[in-house]
Amino acid sequence: MSLLVQRPDVSEFRQRFKWLTLGVLLLFFVLIGRAVHLQLIHGADNQALARENIIRNVTLATTRGVIRDRFGKTLAASRPAYNLFVVPKKVTRVDKETQEPEMAPQWQKLVAWAKLGESDRVALEEKLLTIVRRGTSRVSQQILLKEDLPRDVVAMLRTHRNELPGILVVPVSVRYYPYKGVGSHMLGYMREVDGDMLIKLRKRGYVEGDRIGATGIERAWESYLRGTRGSEKVIVNAVGARPDVTEEVMDRIIDEPRRVEPIPGRDLRLTVDAELQKAMIKAMRGELAGGAALVDVRTGRILGLVSKPNYDPNQLSGGHGKALIRDAFRRLFNNPLKPALDKTVSGAYPPGSTFKPFTALAALDKGLIDQRNSSVCRGFVRVGRRIFRCTQSHGVTDLHKAIAQSCNVYFYNLVTEYGVTMDMIAEMGMDFGFGQKTGLGVNAETSGRMPTRAWMTMRNKGQFRLGFTLNAALGQGATTVSVLQLALAYAALANGGTLFQPQLVRAVETAGGAVVQEFSPRVRRRIKLDGTHRKFIDSALWGGVNEDGGTSHNARIAGVDVAGKTGSAQVSHKTRGAAIEDVWYFNRDHAWFAGYAPSTTPEVAIVVLIEHGGAGGKHAAPVAFEIIQAYQKLKAERAQKDAEQEPGGRR
């Protein structure tokens, strides 16, 4: 009977079992619902998230455009380089006894294979151990150890990469200038994008570590040269490594497009001639500082542009390490000769007597004088209480002689006796582009200064003196010009009155050499220049080189046909910023020569400035004549080579 009696705990068990069964069923239905929610309702979204976890978008570097001279010689390109990175956490370990960090065994192998010197080894070890001691996030980041590794070191490290955990050799692209300092100011250099710049540039696709044009053509044409990065989708595992995966799996997992090819930057074809650039540097070898410009008078295209002293842009563009960059910049900005300044477009100087032809044109254009007007030069004139001196006593002097032999007294008399005013001089100067930027668009360009009576009066607290105009007539006082401005003005004299906008880039090309965009010469202004007056000025400039008594007669070179004007521009006597033993140099006059060649049918205009060179006929004219000689020689050699390569010509 007792077996038929139900035990009280059985009922309780059954009740618990029912609740347990109900809980399991509820959990099952929840799981079913969740599965339906994940796989049916949001299946596509979750599948995309899963793919994102295993797919990485790898950036593909682009190639910066090449800069070539007018004949195709490479002036700036990119070369492959290799940088060494280490992860501090992986190249160090903790000493069991002292519990202090120390270098791991692979570090000693790296020191030997990377050929690190003792001083470098000690400095780098201290740097890495300090990072580990601080315990910041940098312990797991890649730290740049050395830039631009030699090829033999790269080969050694790659051969033994399995023995060097935490050590990486990363390929990078470095800007390379094969001619070093030739055209350095014109070409410019590259700089790394810093944090401040990145705030503005990130929207344009720049990232940490990118380099951007800092000066010159590299900066002005950055958008053309830079190119566009590509991308590639790859599969990675949980630790970020790329496993071996078949193409079939890749096609099934990765959506199209799997790869977007990078677009290389556009190449630039310049108007300058690399060989002529080298010849211009050679011609200035005996001078400490200055600038020279050679311009095609028929187009305004720049054939040569030299600023001295120059610099090696390879040292500033990051290819050889940050220490070298810092040292190069320190030397640049501590040099009193200012090698960082582009003296052809950024420097403003009083033009001195090279400005006299424009003063003469102002007097002729206003009908105040004619070619036969003469004055007597006794070596000076007295105006009020001041004496204004000439270079010598020229005796009876007409305008031709005054320009050819650079008689100051004649030009003083244009002001005191014939009524030439400062505004007349300024009007003529502005017609020829003085006091205005040329529009080159490369480097910080000066506009120079073409003072008017109103400007001088305001500058001198409401006072205007006759001496201001006397100085302006000689290209002195407040008048300043750039080397390129003066070259374009003389080009306009040579071609009959066409003032061109200077051109430095001839064409934009693809990497294959196809022309994308070609730039034609651009005219800034047609100057109303009387033909008779121009011919007279041309004759006087020819006399300055070829007649006895001409200021550059003694410097002429046989067979080099040039017309031009010398100048010796006075400078303000200052000693600030110069060592006491160098004061004599910085107080010397600037030496100028400006002209064009050949004198009968001009092709090029030449301007040479020798900073603190003294007499223009002694220092600037010989440089200019040597440059013209080199131009003529290169032109003849290329013409002969072209003739020999024509069908039927000699080989």
C-alpha positions as CSV (number, residue, x, y, z in Angstrom):
1,M,0.0,0.0,0.0
2,S,2.8,2.3,0.8
3,L,4.1,2.1,-2.8
4,L,0.8,3.5,-4.1
5,V,1.0,6.5,-2.0
6,Q,2.7,9.5,-3.9
7,R,5.6,11.0,-2.2
8,P,5.2,14.8,-1.6
9,D,8.7,15.6,-3.1
10,V,7.7,14.0,-6.5
11,S,5.0,16.6,-7.0
12,E,7.4,19.3,-6.3
13,F,9.9,17.8,-8.7
14,R,7.3,17.6,-11.5
15,Q,6.4,21.2,-10.9
16,R,10.0,22.3,-11.1
17,F,10.5,20.2,-14.3
18,K,7.6,22.0,-15.9
19,W,9.1,25.4,-15.2
20,L,12.5,24.1,-16.4
21,T,11.0,22.8,-19.6
22,L,9.1,26.1,-20.1
23,G,12.4,28.1,-19.5
24,V,14.2,25.9,-22.0
25,L,11.4,26.4,-24.6
26,L,11.4,30.1,-24.0
27,L,15.2,30.2,-24.4
28,F,14.9,28.1,-27.6
29,F,12.4,30.5,-29.0
30,V,14.5,33.5,-28.1
31,L,17.5,31.9,-29.9
32,I,15.3,31.1,-32.9
33,G,14.0,34.7,-32.9
34,R,17.5,36.1,-32.6
35,A,18.8,33.9,-35.4
36,V,15.9,35.0,-37.6
37,H,16.7,38.6,-36.7
38,L,20.4,38.3,-37.4
39,Q,20.2,36.1,-40.5
40,L,17.0,37.1,-42.2
41,I,16.2,40.7,-41.1
42,H,19.8,42.0,-40.7
43,G,21.7,39.3,-42.5
44,A,23.1,41.6,-45.2
45,D,24.3,44.1,-42.7
46,N,25.9,41.6,-40.5
47,Q,27.6,39.9,-43.4
48,A,29.0,43.3,-44.4
49,L,30.3,43.8,-40.8
50,A,31.9,40.4,-40.9
51,R,33.6,41.2,-44.1
52,E,34.9,44.5,-42.8
53,N,36.5,42.6,-39.9
54,I,38.6,40.6,-42.3
55,I,39.1,43.0,-45.1
56,R,41.6,45.8,-45.0
57,N,41.9,48.7,-47.5
58,V,45.6,49.1,-48.2
59,T,46.7,52.4,-49.7
60,L,48.9,52.2,-52.8
61,A,51.5,55.0,-53.1
62,T,51.5,57.2,-56.2
63,T,54.6,58.5,-58.0
64,R,55.3,62.3,-58.0
65,G,55.7,63.8,-61.4
66,V,59.1,64.4,-63.0
67,I,60.4,67.9,-63.8
68,R,62.5,68.2,-67.0
69,D,64.3,70.9,-68.8
70,R,63.3,72.1,-72.3
71,F,65.4,69.3,-73.9
72,G,64.1,66.5,-71.6
73,K,66.9,66.3,-69.1
74,T,65.6,65.3,-65.6
75,L,65.9,68.1,-63.0
76,A,63.7,66.5,-60.3
77,A,62.4,63.0,-60.0
78,S,61.6,60.4,-57.3
79,R,63.8,57.5,-56.3
80,P,63.1,54.5,-54.1
81,A,64.5,54.5,-50.6
82,Y,64.2,52.3,-47.5
83,N,63.7,53.4,-43.9
84,L,64.3,51.3,-40.8
85,F,61.6,51.1,-38.2
86,V,61.5,49.2,-34.9
87,V,58.8,48.4,-32.3
88,P,60.4,49.2,-28.8
89,K,58.3,46.5,-27.1
90,K,59.6,43.8,-29.4
91,V,63.3,44.7,-29.4
92,T,63.6,45.0,-25.6
93,R,63.1,42.6,-22.7
94,V,63.0,42.8,-18.9
95,D,66.1,41.7,-17.0
96,K,65.1,38.9,-14.6
97,E,67.3,40.1,-11.8
98,T,67.0,43.9,-11.9
99,Q,63.5,44.0,-13.5
100,E,64.9,46.8,-15.7
101,P,64.4,46.8,-19.5
102,E,67.3,45.8,-21.7
103,M,67.9,45.3,-25.4
104,A,66.8,41.9,-26.8
105,P,69.2,39.5,-28.6
106,Q,68.0,40.5,-32.1
107,W,69.1,44.1,-31.4
108,Q,72.8,43.1,-31.5
109,K,72.2,41.4,-34.8
110,L,70.6,44.6,-36.1
111,V,73.5,46.7,-34.9
112,A,75.9,44.5,-36.9
113,W,73.9,44.1,-40.0
114,A,72.7,47.8,-40.2
115,K,76.3,48.9,-39.6
116,L,75.3,51.3,-36.8
117,G,78.3,53.1,-35.3
118,E,79.0,53.0,-31.6
119,S,77.7,56.5,-30.9
120,D,74.5,55.8,-32.9
121,R,74.0,52.5,-31.1
122,V,74.3,54.1,-27.7
123,A,71.9,57.0,-28.6
124,L,69.3,54.7,-30.1
125,E,69.4,52.2,-27.2
126,E,68.8,55.0,-24.8
127,K,66.0,56.3,-26.9
128,L,64.2,52.9,-27.1
129,L,64.8,52.0,-23.4
130,T,63.4,55.4,-22.3
131,I,60.2,54.8,-24.3
132,V,59.8,51.4,-22.7
133,R,60.4,52.8,-19.2
134,R,57.7,55.5,-19.7
135,G,55.2,52.8,-20.7
136,T,53.3,55.0,-23.1
137,S,51.5,53.8,-26.2
138,R,54.7,54.3,-28.2
139,V,56.1,51.0,-26.9
140,S,53.9,49.3,-29.4
141,Q,54.3,51.8,-32.2
142,Q,56.8,51.7,-35.1
143,I,59.7,54.1,-34.3
144,L,61.8,55.5,-37.2
145,L,65.4,54.4,-36.6
146,K,67.3,55.3,-39.7
147,E,66.4,56.8,-43.1
148,D,67.7,55.9,-46.6
149,L,69.5,52.7,-45.9
150,P,72.3,51.6,-48.2
151,R,71.3,48.8,-50.6
152,D,73.6,46.2,-49.1
153,V,72.1,46.8,-45.7
154,V,68.6,46.5,-47.1
155,A,69.5,43.2,-48.7
156,M,71.1,41.9,-45.4
157,L,68.1,42.8,-43.3
158,R,65.6,41.3,-45.7
159,T,67.6,38.1,-45.9
160,H,67.5,37.8,-42.1
161,R,64.1,39.2,-41.5
162,N,62.9,36.1,-39.7
163,E,65.6,36.6,-37.1
164,L,64.6,40.2,-36.5
165,P,61.1,40.3,-34.9
166,G,59.9,43.9,-34.4
167,I,62.2,45.3,-37.0
168,L,60.8,46.5,-40.3
169,V,62.4,47.8,-43.5
170,V,59.8,50.1,-45.2
171,P,60.1,51.2,-48.8
172,V,59.4,55.0,-49.4
173,S,59.8,57.4,-52.3
174,V,62.3,60.2,-51.9
175,R,62.6,63.3,-54.1
176,Y,65.8,63.4,-56.0
177,Y,67.6,66.3,-57.8
178,P,70.4,64.9,-60.0
179,Y,71.9,68.3,-60.7
180,K,72.0,69.2,-57.0
181,G,72.2,73.0,-56.7
182,V,71.5,73.7,-60.3
183,G,68.3,75.6,-60.4
184,S,67.6,75.0,-56.7
185,H,65.7,78.2,-56.0
186,M,63.6,77.8,-59.1
187,L,62.9,74.1,-58.5
188,G,62.4,74.3,-54.7
189,Y,62.4,71.4,-52.3
190,M,60.0,69.1,-50.4
191,R,59.0,69.2,-46.7
192,E,57.1,66.8,-44.5
193,V,53.5,67.7,-43.7
194,D,53.4,68.6,-40.0
195,G,50.4,68.6,-37.6
196,D,49.4,72.2,-38.3
197,M,49.4,71.7,-42.1
198,L,47.6,68.4,-41.8
199,I,44.5,70.1,-40.4
200,K,44.0,71.9,-43.6
201,L,45.4,69.3,-46.0
202,R,43.8,66.1,-44.8
203,K,40.7,66.9,-46.8
204,R,42.8,67.0,-49.9
205,G,44.1,63.4,-49.2
206,Y,47.3,64.1,-47.3
207,V,48.2,61.9,-44.4
208,E,50.9,61.7,-41.7
209,G,54.4,61.4,-43.2
210,D,53.5,62.8,-46.6
211,R,55.7,65.4,-48.2
212,I,54.6,68.5,-50.0
213,G,56.4,71.1,-52.2
214,A,57.8,73.8,-49.9
215,T,59.2,76.3,-52.4
216,G,59.7,76.9,-56.1
217,I,58.0,74.9,-58.8
218,E,57.6,72.0,-56.3
219,R,55.2,74.2,-54.4
220,A,53.6,76.2,-57.1
221,W,52.7,73.1,-59.2
222,E,52.0,70.8,-56.3
223,S,48.5,69.9,-57.5
224,Y,49.9,68.7,-60.9
225,L,53.0,66.9,-59.6
226,R,51.5,65.1,-56.6
227,G,49.3,62.4,-58.2
228,T,46.5,60.4,-56.7
229,R,46.9,57.4,-54.3
230,G,45.4,54.0,-55.2
231,S,43.9,51.3,-53.0
232,E,43.7,47.5,-52.7
233,K,41.4,45.3,-50.6
234,V,43.1,42.4,-48.9
235,I,42.0,39.7,-46.4
236,V,43.6,39.7,-42.9
237,N,43.3,37.4,-39.9
238,A,42.6,38.3,-36.3
239,V,46.2,39.6,-35.7
240,G,46.2,41.7,-38.9
241,A,48.4,39.4,-40.9
242,R,47.6,38.4,-44.5
243,P,47.0,34.6,-44.7
244,D,47.4,32.6,-47.9
245,V,44.0,32.7,-49.6
246,T,43.1,31.4,-53.0
247,E,41.8,33.7,-55.7
248,E,38.4,31.9,-55.6
249,V,38.0,32.8,-51.9
250,M,39.1,36.4,-52.6
251,D,36.6,36.7,-55.4
252,R,33.8,35.4,-53.1
253,I,34.5,37.6,-50.1
254,I,35.8,40.9,-51.6
255,D,33.5,43.1,-53.6
256,E,34.7,44.9,-56.7
257,P,36.7,46.9,-57.3
258,R,39.4,44.9,-55.5
259,R,42.1,47.3,-56.7
260,V,42.2,51.0,-57.8
261,E,45.4,51.8,-59.5
262,P,47.3,54.9,-58.3
263,I,47.4,57.8,-60.8
264,P,51.0,59.2,-61.2
265,G,51.5,62.9,-61.0
266,R,51.9,64.9,-64.2
267,D,55.4,65.7,-65.5
268,L,56.5,69.2,-66.2
269,R,58.5,70.4,-69.1
270,L,60.3,73.7,-68.3
271,T,61.5,76.4,-70.6
272,V,65.0,76.4,-69.0
273,D,68.1,74.7,-70.3
274,A,70.0,72.6,-67.8
275,E,73.3,73.0,-69.6
276,L,72.8,76.7,-69.9
277,Q,72.0,76.8,-66.1
278,K,75.3,75.1,-65.4
279,A,77.1,77.6,-67.7
280,M,75.6,80.5,-65.9
281,I,76.7,79.1,-62.5
282,K,80.2,78.6,-64.0
283,A,80.2,82.2,-65.2
284,M,79.5,83.5,-61.7
285,R,82.2,81.3,-60.1
286,G,84.3,84.2,-59.1
287,E,81.6,86.1,-57.2
288,L,80.1,85.5,-53.8
289,A,76.5,86.4,-54.3
290,G,74.1,87.6,-57.0
291,G,71.5,86.6,-59.6
292,A,71.2,86.2,-63.3
293,A,68.3,85.9,-65.7
294,L,68.3,84.9,-69.4
295,V,65.0,85.5,-71.2
296,D,63.8,84.8,-74.8
297,V,62.8,88.3,-76.0
298,R,60.4,86.8,-78.5
299,T,58.3,84.8,-76.1
300,G,59.2,85.8,-72.5
301,R,60.2,82.3,-71.8
302,I,63.0,81.9,-69.2
303,L,66.0,80.1,-70.5
304,G,68.1,80.4,-67.3
305,L,67.5,81.7,-63.8
306,V,70.4,81.5,-61.3
307,S,70.5,82.8,-57.7
308,K,73.8,82.6,-55.8
309,P,74.7,81.2,-53.4
310,N,72.5,78.2,-54.0
311,Y,71.8,75.1,-51.9
312,D,71.3,71.3,-52.5
313,P,67.6,70.5,-52.3
314,N,68.5,66.9,-51.8
315,Q,69.5,67.8,-48.3
316,L,66.3,69.6,-47.5
317,S,63.8,67.1,-49.0
318,G,64.2,64.4,-46.4
319,G,66.1,61.7,-48.2
320,H,69.0,61.6,-45.8
321,G,67.5,62.0,-42.4
322,K,66.1,64.8,-40.2
323,A,69.5,65.5,-38.6
324,L,70.9,66.5,-42.0
325,I,67.8,68.7,-42.7
326,R,68.2,70.6,-39.5
327,D,71.9,71.1,-40.2
328,A,71.2,72.3,-43.7
329,F,68.6,74.8,-42.6
330,R,70.9,76.1,-39.8
331,R,73.6,76.8,-42.4
332,L,71.1,78.4,-44.8
333,F,69.7,80.9,-42.4
334,N,72.9,81.7,-40.5
335,N,74.7,82.6,-43.7
336,P,74.9,86.4,-44.2
337,L,74.9,85.9,-48.0
338,K,71.3,84.6,-47.6
339,P,71.4,81.5,-49.8
340,A,67.7,80.8,-49.0
341,L,66.6,84.0,-50.8
342,D,65.8,83.7,-54.5
343,K,67.7,86.8,-55.6
344,T,66.2,86.8,-59.1
345,V,62.5,87.3,-58.1
346,S,62.4,87.8,-54.3
347,G,65.3,90.3,-53.9
348,A,64.6,94.0,-54.6
349,Y,67.7,96.2,-55.5
350,P,68.3,99.7,-56.8
351,P,69.0,99.2,-60.5
352,G,71.5,102.1,-60.8
353,S,72.5,103.1,-64.2
354,T,70.8,100.2,-65.9
355,F,67.7,102.3,-65.4
356,K,69.0,105.3,-67.4
357,P,67.6,104.1,-70.8
358,F,64.1,104.3,-69.3
359,T,64.7,107.8,-68.0
360,A,66.0,108.8,-71.4
361,L,62.8,107.4,-73.0
362,A,60.7,109.4,-70.6
363,A,62.4,112.6,-71.7
364,L,62.2,111.7,-75.4
365,D,58.6,110.6,-75.2
366,K,57.5,113.9,-73.6
367,G,59.4,115.8,-76.2
368,L,61.6,117.5,-73.6
369,I,64.8,116.6,-75.5
370,D,66.0,115.2,-78.8
371,Q,69.0,113.1,-79.7
372,R,71.2,116.2,-80.3
373,N,70.7,117.9,-76.9
374,S,74.1,118.0,-75.1
375,S,75.4,119.1,-71.7
376,V,78.8,119.8,-70.3
377,C,79.9,117.3,-67.6
378,R,82.6,118.6,-65.2
379,G,82.3,115.6,-62.9
380,F,79.6,117.1,-60.7
381,V,76.6,119.4,-60.4
382,R,75.6,121.6,-57.5
383,V,72.0,121.6,-56.5
384,G,71.3,123.9,-53.6
385,R,73.8,123.0,-50.9
386,R,74.4,119.5,-52.2
387,I,76.9,118.2,-54.7
388,F,75.8,115.3,-57.0
389,R,78.8,113.6,-58.5
390,C,79.6,111.8,-61.8
391,T,82.0,108.9,-62.3
392,Q,84.4,111.2,-64.2
393,S,84.5,114.5,-66.1
394,H,83.0,113.6,-69.6
395,G,83.1,117.1,-71.1
396,V,80.5,117.8,-73.8
397,T,78.1,115.0,-73.7
398,D,75.0,114.1,-75.8
399,L,72.4,111.5,-74.9
400,H,74.2,108.7,-76.8
401,K,77.4,109.3,-75.0
402,A,75.6,109.8,-71.7
403,I,74.1,106.2,-71.9
404,A,77.2,104.6,-73.5
405,Q,79.6,106.1,-71.0
406,S,77.1,106.4,-68.1
407,C,77.3,110.1,-67.5
408,N,75.4,111.0,-64.3
409,V,75.6,114.8,-64.9
410,Y,73.6,114.5,-68.2
411,F,70.7,112.8,-66.4
412,Y,70.9,115.3,-63.5
413,N,70.5,118.0,-66.1
414,L,67.4,116.3,-67.6
415,V,65.8,117.0,-64.3
416,T,67.2,120.5,-63.5
417,E,67.3,122.0,-67.0
418,Y,64.8,120.1,-69.2
419,G,62.0,119.5,-66.7
420,V,61.9,115.7,-66.4
421,T,59.8,114.9,-63.3
422,M,59.6,111.9,-61.0
423,D,56.1,111.1,-62.2
424,M,57.3,111.1,-65.8
425,I,60.1,108.6,-64.9
426,A,57.6,106.5,-62.8
427,E,55.1,106.4,-65.7
428,M,57.7,105.1,-68.1
429,G,59.0,102.6,-65.6
430,M,55.6,101.3,-64.9
431,D,54.9,100.8,-68.6
432,F,57.9,98.5,-68.6
433,G,56.7,96.5,-65.6
434,F,58.6,98.1,-62.8
435,G,56.8,98.4,-59.5
436,Q,54.6,95.4,-60.3
437,K,55.0,91.7,-59.9
438,T,55.9,89.9,-63.1
439,G,53.3,87.1,-62.5
440,L,55.9,84.3,-62.6
441,G,54.0,82.5,-59.7
442,V,57.1,80.8,-58.3
443,N,58.5,81.8,-54.9
444,A,57.5,85.0,-53.0
445,E,57.9,87.6,-55.7
446,T,58.8,91.2,-54.9
447,S,57.0,94.0,-56.8
448,G,59.9,96.3,-56.4
449,R,59.2,100.0,-56.1
450,M,58.6,102.7,-58.7
451,P,58.2,105.8,-56.5
452,T,56.0,108.8,-57.5
453,R,56.0,112.3,-56.2
454,A,52.9,111.7,-54.1
455,W,54.5,108.5,-52.6
456,M,57.7,110.3,-51.8
457,T,55.9,113.3,-50.3
458,M,53.8,111.0,-48.0
459,R,56.9,109.0,-47.0
460,N,58.8,112.1,-46.1
461,K,56.1,113.8,-43.9
462,G,54.8,116.1,-46.5
463,Q,58.1,117.2,-47.9
464,F,59.4,116.7,-51.4
465,R,62.9,117.6,-52.5
466,L,64.5,117.9,-55.9
467,G,67.1,115.4,-54.9
468,F,64.5,112.6,-54.9
469,T,64.0,113.1,-58.6
470,L,67.7,113.3,-59.3
471,N,68.2,110.0,-57.6
472,A,65.2,108.4,-59.5
473,A,66.7,109.5,-62.8
474,L,69.7,107.3,-62.1
475,G,67.8,104.4,-60.7
476,Q,68.8,105.2,-57.1
477,G,67.0,106.4,-54.0
478,A,63.7,104.6,-53.4
479,T,63.7,102.9,-56.8
480,T,64.1,99.1,-56.6
481,V,63.7,96.3,-59.1
482,S,64.2,92.5,-59.3
483,V,66.6,90.8,-61.6
484,L,63.7,89.2,-63.5
485,Q,61.8,92.5,-63.8
486,L,64.9,94.2,-65.4
487,A,65.4,91.3,-67.8
488,L,61.8,91.5,-69.0
489,A,62.0,95.3,-69.4
490,Y,65.2,94.9,-71.5
491,A,63.5,92.2,-73.5
492,A,60.7,94.7,-74.2
493,L,63.3,97.2,-75.4
494,A,64.8,94.6,-77.7
495,N,61.6,93.4,-79.3
496,G,60.1,96.8,-79.9
497,G,57.7,97.2,-76.9
498,T,56.1,93.9,-76.1
499,L,56.2,93.2,-72.3
500,F,55.7,89.5,-71.7
501,Q,54.6,87.6,-68.7
502,P,57.6,85.4,-67.8
503,Q,57.1,81.7,-68.5
504,L,58.9,78.9,-66.7
505,V,56.7,75.9,-67.4
506,R,56.4,75.0,-71.1
507,A,54.0,72.1,-70.9
508,V,52.3,69.5,-68.6
509,E,52.9,65.9,-69.8
510,T,51.9,62.4,-68.9
511,A,54.5,59.9,-67.6
512,G,54.7,58.6,-71.2
513,G,55.6,62.0,-72.6
514,A,52.2,62.9,-74.1
515,V,51.4,66.6,-73.8
516,V,48.4,67.2,-71.6
517,Q,48.5,71.0,-71.7
518,E,50.9,73.4,-73.4
519,F,51.3,77.0,-72.5
520,S,51.7,79.7,-75.1
521,P,53.5,83.0,-74.5
522,R,51.4,85.6,-72.7
523,V,51.6,89.3,-73.4
524,R,51.2,91.6,-70.4
525,R,51.3,94.9,-72.3
526,R,52.1,96.5,-75.6
527,I,54.2,99.6,-74.8
528,K,53.7,102.6,-77.1
529,L,57.3,102.9,-78.0
530,D,58.4,105.3,-80.7
531,G,60.4,103.4,-83.3
532,T,63.0,106.2,-83.7
533,H,63.5,106.5,-80.0
534,R,63.9,102.7,-79.6
535,K,66.5,102.6,-82.3
536,F,68.4,105.5,-80.7
537,I,68.5,103.7,-77.3
538,D,69.6,100.5,-79.1
539,S,72.5,102.4,-80.7
540,A,73.5,103.9,-77.3
541,L,73.4,100.4,-75.7
542,W,75.5,99.0,-78.5
543,G,78.0,101.8,-77.9
544,G,78.2,101.0,-74.2
545,V,79.7,97.7,-75.2
546,N,81.5,98.3,-78.5
547,E,82.7,101.9,-78.5
548,D,85.9,103.2,-76.9
549,G,84.9,104.7,-73.5
550,G,81.8,102.4,-73.2
551,T,81.4,101.2,-69.7
552,S,81.7,97.5,-70.6
553,H,84.0,97.9,-73.6
554,N,87.0,96.4,-71.8
555,A,85.0,93.3,-70.8
556,R,83.7,92.4,-74.3
557,I,84.5,89.0,-75.8
558,A,85.4,88.6,-79.5
559,G,82.5,87.2,-81.5
560,V,79.9,87.9,-78.8
561,D,77.5,90.6,-80.2
562,V,75.8,92.3,-77.2
563,A,74.2,95.6,-76.6
564,G,73.7,96.6,-72.9
565,K,74.2,98.9,-70.0
566,T,76.3,98.6,-66.8
567,G,75.2,99.8,-63.4
568,S,76.9,100.4,-60.0
569,A,74.1,100.9,-57.5
570,Q,74.9,102.5,-54.2
571,V,73.7,100.7,-51.0
572,S,72.9,102.0,-47.5
573,H,76.0,101.6,-45.3
574,K,75.0,99.2,-42.6
575,T,76.9,97.0,-40.3
576,R,74.1,95.2,-38.5
577,G,74.1,91.4,-38.9
578,A,77.6,91.4,-40.4
579,A,80.9,90.5,-38.8
580,I,83.2,93.5,-38.4
581,E,85.7,92.0,-40.9
582,D,82.9,91.7,-43.5
583,V,81.6,95.3,-43.2
584,W,83.7,96.4,-46.2
585,Y,82.0,93.9,-48.4
586,F,78.4,94.7,-47.5
587,N,79.1,98.5,-48.0
588,R,80.2,98.0,-51.6
589,D,78.0,99.0,-54.5
590,H,75.9,96.4,-56.3
591,A,77.2,95.6,-59.8
592,W,74.8,95.3,-62.7
593,F,74.7,94.5,-66.4
594,A,71.6,94.5,-68.5
595,G,71.3,94.0,-72.2
596,Y,70.4,91.7,-75.1
597,A,72.0,89.7,-77.9
598,P,72.6,89.7,-80.8
599,S,72.4,93.5,-81.0
600,T,71.0,93.5,-84.5
601,T,68.3,90.8,-84.3
602,P,67.9,90.2,-80.5
603,E,67.1,86.7,-79.3
604,V,67.7,86.9,-75.6
605,A,67.9,89.5,-72.8
606,I,70.5,89.1,-70.1
607,V,70.6,90.6,-66.7
608,V,73.4,90.0,-64.1
609,L,73.5,91.3,-60.6
610,I,76.6,90.9,-58.5
611,E,75.7,91.7,-54.9
612,H,78.3,94.2,-53.5
613,G,80.4,93.6,-56.5
614,G,81.5,97.2,-57.1
615,A,81.8,98.4,-60.7
616,G,79.3,96.9,-63.1
617,G,81.8,97.0,-66.0
618,K,84.4,95.1,-64.0
619,H,82.3,92.4,-62.3
620,A,78.8,92.0,-63.9
621,A,79.6,92.6,-67.6
622,P,82.2,89.8,-67.9
623,V,79.7,87.4,-66.4
624,A,77.0,88.4,-68.8
625,F,79.3,88.1,-71.8
626,E,80.4,84.7,-70.8
627,I,76.8,83.6,-70.4
628,I,75.9,84.9,-73.9
629,Q,79.0,83.1,-75.3
630,A,77.8,79.8,-73.7
631,Y,74.3,80.4,-75.1
632,Q,75.7,80.9,-78.6
633,K,78.0,77.9,-78.3
634,L,75.2,75.6,-77.1
635,K,72.9,76.8,-79.9
636,A,75.5,76.2,-82.6
637,E,76.3,72.7,-81.3
638,R,72.6,71.7,-81.2
639,A,72.0,73.1,-84.6
640,Q,74.9,71.0,-86.0
641,K,73.7,67.9,-84.2
642,D,70.2,68.4,-85.6
643,A,71.6,68.9,-89.1
644,E,73.6,65.7,-88.9
645,Q,70.6,63.7,-87.8
646,E,68.4,64.9,-90.7
647,P,67.8,62.4,-93.6
648,G,70.8,62.5,-95.8
649,G,72.9,64.3,-93.2
650,R,76.1,62.9,-91.7
651,R,75.9,60.4,-88.9
